[in-house]
Amino acid sequence: MNKINSMQELTIIGGGLAGCEAAWQAASRGIRVDLYEMRPAVMTPAHVSDKLAELVCSNSLGSALIDRASGLLKEELRLLDSLLLDCAEQTSLPAGGALAVDREAFAQAVSDKITSHPNINLIREEVTEIPSSPAIIASGPLTSPKLCDAIQQLIGQERLFFYDAIAPVVTFDSIDMDIAFRASRFDRGEMEEGDYINCPMDKEQYLAFVRALLEAERFQLRDFETDIPLGVTAGSKEFFEGCLPVEVMAGRGEMALAFGPMRPIGIHDPRTHLRPYAVMQLRQDNLAGSLYNIVGFQTNLLEKEQQRVFHTVPGLANARFARYGQMHRNTYFASPLVLKPTLQTRQRDDLFFAGQITGVEGYMGNIATGLLAGLNAARLLNDRPPLELPVTSMLGALCHYVTHAELKDFQPMKANFGLLPPLMEPIKNKKESKAAVVARALDSVKECLPQIQP
């Protein structure tokens, strides 16, 4: 595609989490939206369907507990009337204190909402240039090479890359429940018990598993994944710290996994009442309960090696893989050089970016930036000033970080309490202090609502 019809009031590129949320927010405010999604005409290395908002790496949208950063961000999005959060809650699965969804049901729910909105025109076509009319680019971490080139020309800098990895999924009926057991981490109430399947290991089994991981053969990176520029402005690392392949994590020391995704804290085998030396957890991946995701075990091992290594795990000796782990390249740029906290570009007020390409990490962060970009694009088109959310809110603090961070250490950032400013009057009790920070964040969002309502 070479040109976009400038007659449309708003063009949005990308039908992922950020793009769909942005389209809904703008359309709900009376803006006519052309939403471009290149799949299925042009597929990515990670997606498998043509549905909008397809989740790739995990089915978990993070903690739902309000005293966790992800839970606070969800509560802010609930106040801001997020479409995708509503779709996620309607298709949720048991996951303890987290919000996990049935991938297919979630993507279908979002697709149905978007395609039925009278102000949204979904166009299945690849975009290869930056629109000259008002637009939001939410093309995601797997932005096509041609659009990447156009973005590179616009921002005047080299592209930045990090690698992202996907965890395997196994069938429930192939898990040996005589060895594995159901339990949630810590006792948070009867409704949350048993949300995870746990494969316990003693010290000898754990160390043997770590050795197997380190000895296993890995996929060679494909050509499109080895195109990493040297000396880029914001720095470049082989892997993004927030989503390390498990074999890379294991290489950092034999106890790295035991203090990471295999930590046994808060887990007790109901048959022995003892805490395992290490534990591998599996989380339900679909509504039927027939598929389970291996939590935190993103990997780039060869498929035959994944079978060999994971079959050494107690309870998974006969596990059948519904999806093998894999690794793919993700793209983001140095937002401090490119964006304002309103998610407008410094070059053009009518051009916005949203989602993971901005350096925001995590599903909820992508949804949240899509919401803000859609809201602000609508405000601009309605002759109202774009809104910069207070830094005392989690969304405001996240957008402030990615647009003000030090370039030398800039990497994708998830929502976290460290982004929020300290309280004016410090509270010594940690629990009370966090509660006060949460209350302040929600109050700051509520104060903005009169300006935000459609």
Helices and strands as residue ranges (DSSP letters): E 10-13, H 17-27, E 33-36, E 60-63, H 69-79, H 83-90, E 92-93, E 98-101, H 103-116, E 120-123, E 135-137, H 145-155, E 160-166, E 169-171, G 172-174, E 181-182, G 190-192, E 196-201, H 203-215, G 223-225, G 241-243, H 246-250, E 278-284, E 291-294, H 303-310, E 321-323, E 326-332, H 335-338, E 351-353, G 356-358, H 363-381, H 394-404, G 407-409, G 417-419, H 430-452
